[in-house]
Amino acid sequence: VGDLSKADLEGKVVFVRADLNVPLDGDLNISDDTRIRAAVPTLKYLVDNGAKVLLASHLGRPKKGPEDKFRLNPVVPRLSELLGQAVEKAEDCIGEAVTSKLATMKNGSVLLLENVRFYPEEEKNDPEFAKKLAAPADIYVNDAFGTAHRAHASTEGVTKYVNTSVAGFCMQKELDYLDGAVANPKRPFVAIVGGSKVSSKIGVIESLLSSCDKIILGGGMIFTFYKARGMAVGSSLVEEDKLELAKELEIKAKAKGVEIVLPTDVIVADKFAPDANTQVVDVNAIPDGWMGLDIGPKSIDLLKDTLKGAKTVIWNGPMGVFEFEAFSKGTFAIANELAGMDDCITIIGGGDSVAAVEKAGVAEKMSHISTGGGASLELLEGKVLPGVAALDESEVLVSAGAN
Ligand code: 3PG
């Protein structure tokens, strides 16, 4: 994709699409500012190089036009603090509200635009709306990796109405790790895939079968694999309609020479609750009426053994119901094990596993933590992300224009 560091920025109006879709609590306070921090390197670079930055994002999924709880206002103070300069906000993302403020903007300043999803045209990827977003801009920078799987006006359509569309540094880093490091991994390459449902991870597992050496499976999805092998799983979560598929995945793995590592023991509970009665059992001895909610100590040792010597590890999905302390050991064991693997590229591929490494206090130790949930899954599945594909096409335009 186009390279931001090659663009001439002094005095240019740069429209940056970031993913500032941060979680807010009931009082509209930001409960996790990771995505704002992820946008800072690109914004700082633009500011330092004298651009006038129009910063756009969505927040939540507003369906009724402008609603106060979906305004981007809570982002302003945190972003100003992180950038070390005051960020102004416009009350709209297109039209007069933007151009009037832009008229007095100095080089090196940032104007945060209002939630692009206040217009239904955004998600419809309406060309007229995309044109309006692009109107003031000389350059478009897409740094919104977390939204790159959406073909929306501000992530895809807008590229058709600006001359230059490049990736921001956050986007670039995500692609380097989730695409580059996974497609051309340093070996041995071990994938850890967890989560409750095999149905949501089929695409990722299938795709990783083509590149990794071993796949460790964990989380609720393992019970579908056990049942497919004819084992009793008590009242553990099983996707009955995915039993055949689980069998097929094991057959495919064998054919490709990829080792699938399944836990050998689990922590079972008599109900789905933080204070349930629990016991550790081997996977072939799950009692009737009990459900597996975490992997057991023998499995933790097995996973550590499997990870030994790995040069690339990608992790997506928890090993158990880690929101409940009683069932968090497997997930945190993985987080801590990865944190100690200094000579290994460790990639945390979005969603719950990101929350787990943060909760374990080892986020700093990972090579890369994705800011995207759905986007990282789709990229790992080998899908083309519309927001990224649009930048590729635009790069051709840029060099055509430059010649
Ligand atoms: C996310 O949180 O995954 C992204 O910001 C995309 O949001 P969306 O799922 O509402 O499109």
Boltz pocket constraint, residues with backbone or C-beta under 6 A from the ligand:
constraints:
  - pocket:
      binder: B
      contacts: [[A, 19], [A, 21], [A, 60], [A, 61], [A, 146], [A, 147], [A, 150], [A, 371], [A, 372], [A, 373], [A, 374], [A, 375]]
      max_distance: 6.0
